[in-house]
Amino acid sequence: GGGVGGDVELAWRPWGPGAAPWLAVTGTNGKTTTVRMLASILEAAGLRTAAVGNIGVSLLDAVLGEREYDVLAVELSSYQLHWAPSVRVHSAAVLNLAPDHLDWHGSMEAYAADKGRIYEGNRVACVYNVADKATEDLVREADVEEGCRAIGFTLGTPGPSELGVVEGLLVDRAFVENRRENAQELAEVSDVRPPAPHNIANALAAAALARAFGVDAKAVRDGLKAFRPDPHRIEPVEEVGGVTYVDDSKATNTHAAEASLAAYEPIVWIAGGLAKGATFDELVQKSAKRLRGAVLIGADRALIREALARHAPEVPVVDLDRTDTGAMSEAVREAARLARPGDTVLLAPACASMDMFTNYNERGDAFADAVRALAATGDA
């Protein structure tokens, strides 16, 4: 016990058998969105719930406060799981596993093991990502209660015991009668905002946990429709001169940036900041063919410039050697110069913001202000 996030262990202990069950989510990226989507779905089902953990209500407040809940949607980080050995939840999802926070956990194996603790003692469902085999391996290794099921989510056609996508629909082949032959339509892809691939995956994971709790299909759709995404998380700002400007300032690591870079094409990419020990080769390799150009800002931009030179030498790069407050408006003007109608200018820094800004919110606001200034001058 003790240490970082020990409050999760404390929050767990007061629960008796009559207390509200937890539906829990962990993963490198998408946790907050998935938990908020899940709470929205549970609310649409008429359940008393809250999104708790690193967001919204703190776990201790939810547990010790006056309000009574039917079920809690709980975001748990690898740190919190590490320090909460006795937590046992109704059902849990591991969304993905990427090498993040390795400086703290020491190795990818230790990091994965901490994430995998979320499945220990699950009663109804262990939800995993079909596209990320590491998450399925964690389910296999987990010691769960008798009758608990492994439930996959996929952006492809779901097999039995999976949720997936068929012809623009989110469908459930896990929580239905005769899942060999039957599928239940839950929602349309267009009900998910934004309908970027990684976010549809988040919606499927949230839906799987809600269905594990017995929520009907209509509440899944209503909850997804009612959900509003976080500011600065793949947030379209404005269209100027046929070019769409998208703020993903919250993409503070390469894994998050990879998700938004995969959602658009062609892209003028604004990136850079504090790398926190990250490398950019894999990100650039995966995204190279989608890039129209790149504008680099911030302290560690040379690392991204070098990766671009290695893996995307034909992509034009503007390297802005300044970290003052006006840097973002220059970055937006340079991006506008590189972009053509139909392109997306995407702020997905893949880095932390503290070299130039107070936080990623301020960075995203600076980007949005610069885009609006561009629109006002008609400088497109």
N, C-alpha and C positions, 0 to 999 in steps of 0.2 A: 504493500500500500504506500501511501504518501506520494510526494513528488507531483509532477505535472498531471493535471486532470484527475487527481484522486477524488474529486467531487463526484465523479460518475459512480465510483465504488460506494461512496457515502449515500448517494441518491438511491442506489440499488437496495441497500440494506433494509430501509424501513418497510419495504413492500411485503405485505402479507399475501396470502392466497387470494383475498378478495380485491386486491389492488389492480389498477389499470395495466393491461399488458403493454409491452413495448414492441413496436415494429421498427427495426433498426437498419441503418444504412451506413456503409463505409465505402472507401475507394479513394483513389488519388484525385479524381476530378468528378464533378457533378453531384457530390453529396448534398450540398445545400439545396440545389434545384430539385433534386429527387425527393428530398424530405418535405419541401414546401409543396410540391405537386401531390405527394401522398396525403399531407394534411388537408389539402383542398378537396381531394377525392373523398376522404373520410368525413369531412364536413358536409359534402354534397349528399352523403349517405345518411345524414342526420345524426352522426355520432359526435359526442363531446370530445374534442381532441385539441392538440397543439403541436406545432413544430418546435422541437426542443433540442438542446445540445449546444453547438457552436453558434446557434442562430436563435432569434426569437426569445422565448422563455428559457431561463436556465433550468437545467434538470432538477436542481435542488428546489427551486421555486415551484416547479410543477409538482414535485413530490410532497413538499412540506406545506405548500400553500393551501388556501381555503377551497379552491375550486376542485370539483370532482371531475375526473375524466373517464371516458369509456376505453380509450386507447391513446397511446402517445406515439407520434412519429419522431424518431430519435436519430440525430446525426452523431456518429461517433468517429473520432479520428483515431489513427493508429496509436498516437500517444495515449489517448483516453483508454483504449482497449488494453494497452500494455499495463496500465495502472488499475484495471478493474477486473481482477481475475474471477470474481464470483458472479458477474453479470450473466443472466440467462434470459433470452428474449423469446417472444412468441414465434416470430419469423424475422429473417434478416437477409440483406442483400450486400454483396461485394460487387461494386459496379465495374471496377477495373483495377489493375495494379501496374503502376509505372514507377520507374526509379526516381522517387522524390524523397526528400528528408533522409537520405542515406547517411548524411553526416551525423544524424542523431541515432539512427537505429543500427548503424555499423555495417549492415549488409542487406542486400535485397531479400535474403532468406529470412532474416530477423524481422524485416518490415512486413513481409508477406505473412509470417507467423502471427504477428500482432493483429493484422487485419483479419486473419482466419479465426481468431478467438471469437469473433462476433457470431460464428455459427455454433459454438459449443452449447449444447443443451437446447437447441431450437426445438420447438414442439410441432410446428406445422409445415413450414417451408424454409429451405435454404435456397435463395435466389442467386443465380450466377450468370455471368456474361458468356454466352456460347462462343463469341469471337475472341475471348481472352481465356485461354486454357488454364492459366494460373488460378483463376477464380474457381474453376471446376475442380481443380486439384485440391483446393482448400476445403471444398464441400466433402470430397472423398475422405479427407483426413479427419474431419470433424466427428466428435462423439455427440450424436444427437439423440433425442428421445425416440422411442419406438414409434414407427408410423410417420415420422417426419420425411418430407419428400424433397428431392432435388428438382428445382424448377429453373429452366433456362430462359433467357430472353435473347432475341436475335433480330437483326434488321432484315433477315431473309424470311422465307416461309418457315413457320414453326413446325417442328415434329411434335409427337405426343409429349405431354408434360413440358411444353414450351409456350411462351408468348412470342408473337412475331408480327410481321407485316405481309399482307397479301393484297395486291392491287389497291394500294392507297388506304387500306384499313388496318388498324391495330386489332389483332385477333388473339383469342385465348384458346389454347388446346391443352390446358393444364387443369383448370378448375371447371370442367364440364363433365356431364355424363358421357360415358363411352368415348374417351379422348382419342381412340384409334380413328374414329370416323367423324366425330363432331368438332366444330369450332364455333366459338361465340364471338361475334363482332363486338368490340368494346368502344371504338371511336374511329374517327377518320384522322389520317395523318395531319390534315389541315386544322384539326382541333388542337394540335400541339403548337405552342408558340415559344421560340421560333421553330419551324419544322426542319431544322438542320439535323443531320443524321445522329450526332451524339446526343441531341436533345430528345429525339424520338426514343433512343435507347433509355434515357432517364425516365421517360414517360412509361415505357414498358416495365421497367423495374418497379416504379411506383405502383403501377396497375397490378403487378404480380403480388406485391405485398398486401395491397388492399383486397385482392381476390382471395388471398390466403386467409384473410380475416373475415371473409364471407360477404364482402361488399358486392352489390349487383352491378351489371354492365352499365346501366343508365347512370349510376353515380360516378363511374369511372369517366364517362364522357363529360358529364356536367362538371366534374371537378377539374378535368383538364382544360375545359373551355373557360372556366372561371379563373384559372391560374394566370398570374402576371409574373413574367420573369424578373430576375434581379436587374437593377440598373447596371450598365457597363458590362453586361454579359451578352455579347453578340447582339447589340442593340442598334438597329438602323437609326441613323441620326437624320439624314436628309439626302435627297437626290439633287445634284447640281450639274447642269449640263449633261444629263444622261448618265452621270456617274453616281453610284450609290456609296455613301459613306457609312461605315459600320464601326461602332465603338465596342471593342472587346478588351478594354483596359484591364478587366479582371483576369485575363490570360497572363498570369504572372510566372508561369513555368512553360516549358516546351510542350508538355503533354496537352495542356489547355489550348495553347496556340495551334497545335496540330489539328485539334477538333474544329476550330473556326476556319483555318486555312482549307480544310477539306470541304467546307460548306459553300464555297464560292469559286468562281472562275470567270474570266481572268482577274487577277488580284494585283493591285499596287499595295505592297505590304509596308506598314510603318512599324518598326520594331526597335528594341534596344532598351537599356536600363541597367539594372544590377543583375548579373547572371547568377549569382549565388552558387558558383561552382558548376553550373550546367554547361553542357556542350551542345552544339547546334547542327552537327553534321547530319544526323538522322532526320531531324525536322526539315532541313533544307532539301535533302535528298527526296523525301516524300512529297514535298510541296513544289519542287522546282518547275515542273511542267505547267503549274497553274499561275506562275508569277509573270506579270507584265513588267514589274519593276519593284525596287525596294528603296525605302528612305530610312536611314538609320540614325537614331538619336541615343544619347545617354552614355554612361561611363564605360560600359563593356561592349559597345557596338562593334569594336574591332573583331571580336570573336564571331559575330554573325557575318561581318563582311568577309572574313577569311573562309567561313563555311560556304558562303555564296560563291566566292572565287573558285573554290574546289569543286562544287557540285552543280553550280548554275552560272558558269562563266559568261553566258550570253545575256543574262538578265542585267539591265542597267541599274546601277546602285548610286544613290546620292548619300554621301556620308556627311552628316551635319555636325561639325565640330563645335558644338555649343550646348551648354546645359542651363542656360538662363530661361526665364519665363517665356520669352518670345520664341523659343526653339520650336514649340509645337505648332505655332501658326506658320512658321517657315516650312516645317515638315509637311503640313497640309497643302500649302501652296505648291511645293515641289511634287507632291503626290498627284495633285490635280494636273500638273504639267505632263506627267508621265502617263496619266490615265486617258483612255478613249471611251466614247459613249458605250454603255453596256458593261463597263468594268466596275469592280468594287474596290474602293480604297478601304483597307482594313487595318485598323489599329489593333494589333494582336502582339504586344511587345515581347512575350515569351520571357520576360524579365520583371523583377520587382521595380518599384517606382521611386524608391526613397532617395535615389541620387539627385532627382530633379523635383519631385513632388512630395507632399505630405503622405499621400497614399494613392492607390489606384483610382479611387473615386475622383480625386482632384485631377489626376492625369486624364481620365475620361472626360471630365467637364472641360478641361482645356482643349481637348480635341473637338468636342461638340461646339464650343465657342468659336474655334477657328473655322470649322465647317460653315457655321451660320454667317460668319463674317465674309467668307468666300461667296456664299449665296447672295449676300447683300450687295457686294460689289459687282456681282454678275461676272466675276473674273473666272469664267469656266472655259 
